[in-house]
Amino acid sequence: MKLTRTLSFVCCLVLAATSAHAQDIATFELSGGYQLLRMDGGTSQSTFPRGWYADLAWRLTDYTSLILQGGGSASSVDDHISSGIPRTVLGDVLVRQFMAGARYGAPSDKNVQPFVQLLIGGANIWDDVTVVPDGAPFTQSDYWVTRFAAQVGGGVSLRLAGRLGVRVDAAYLKVLTDSKSDRIRDFVGSGNAVRAGAGLVLWF
């Protein structure tokens, strides 16, 4: 009789602990904040200092999640390009990414949650620039194009209080370009980029 009561008590403790753990593991994770993008561009001004990002993660297990991520980065250009036809480029360039993928990291009930992730999708490059070829009349244009992109990186989320936390992350971003004559190579070069982000996290 005592053994039965003891086993019943232990089972109740296990069920209670499991239930509490399940409640602590959040199903969704929303994050947003600032991002800095550094492109291997054809101009010397290939850093995009004005940026933002937002992502939503749906936790499949304690350690794996599906992610949707979007972001944008902007930069002003005032540079002389010597490749091809020598020219001066003046204006603004905007890079926007929209991607999806998977994340592997620590459970969301931990105070420190390191993670790695792999994303694929597209990058939209838009420019509103004035091109002044050396010794020729200038031309002004509005040009945009979307290219396939992939991103691999990692970071860490830190829980501050309750369901609110902060995150820092870094990633390598690859944007595919068509050819050496592709105009966006003036701004994204070979398509290699480094992205860094910092923002808030909400678990729910």
C-alpha positions, 0 to 999 in steps of 0.5 A, a space after each residue: 500500500 505504501 509502495 503504491 502511494 509512493 509511486 502515485 506521488 512520484 508520477 504526480 510530481 513528474 506530470 506536474 514538472 512536465 506540465 510546467 515545462 510545457 508551459 514555459 516553452 513558448 510556441 512563437 518567437 517574435 523579434 525586431 530591431 536594427 540591422 547593419 549590412 556590409 556588401 562586397 560592392 563595386 563602390 567604396 560606399 557599400 555599407 548600409 547604415 540605415 536598416 531594420 529587420 523582423 522575424 517570426 519563429 514557430 517552434 516545432 520542438 524544444 530545439 528547432 523552429 521554422 522562421 520567416 524573416 524580412 528586412 531592409 537596408 539603405 545607403 546613400 551613394 556618391 562615388 566614382 566607378 572606374 570599371 567598364 565605362 568610368 562614371 560617377 554615381 549619385 543617389 540612394 540604394 535600398 536592399 530588402 530581404 525576404 527569407 524563410 528557413 530553419 533555426 536550431 537553438 536552446 529551448 525558449 525557457 532558458 535565460 541564455 539561448 544561443 542558436 544557428 540558422 539557415 535561410 533562403 529566399 530573395 533580395 530586392 535591390 532598388 536604386 534611384 541614382 544619377 549616373 554621370 559618365 566621364 565626359 558625357 551627359 548624365 542620366 537619371 534612373 529608377 531601377 530595381 531587380 530581385 535575386 535569389 539569396 541565402 543566409 547562414 548565421 547565428 546569435 544569442 537571445 537573452 531573457 530580460 524579464 518574463 517573456 521579453 528579451 534582447 537578441 544579437 546575431 550575425 550572418 553571411 548573406 549571398 546574393 546571386 547576380 546574373 553576370 558582370 554586366 548586371 547593373 546591381 554589381 555596382 552596389 552588391 559586387 560579387 553578392 557577398 555580404 555580412 549582416 549584423 543585427 540587434 533587437 528585442 525578442 517576445 516569446 508567446 
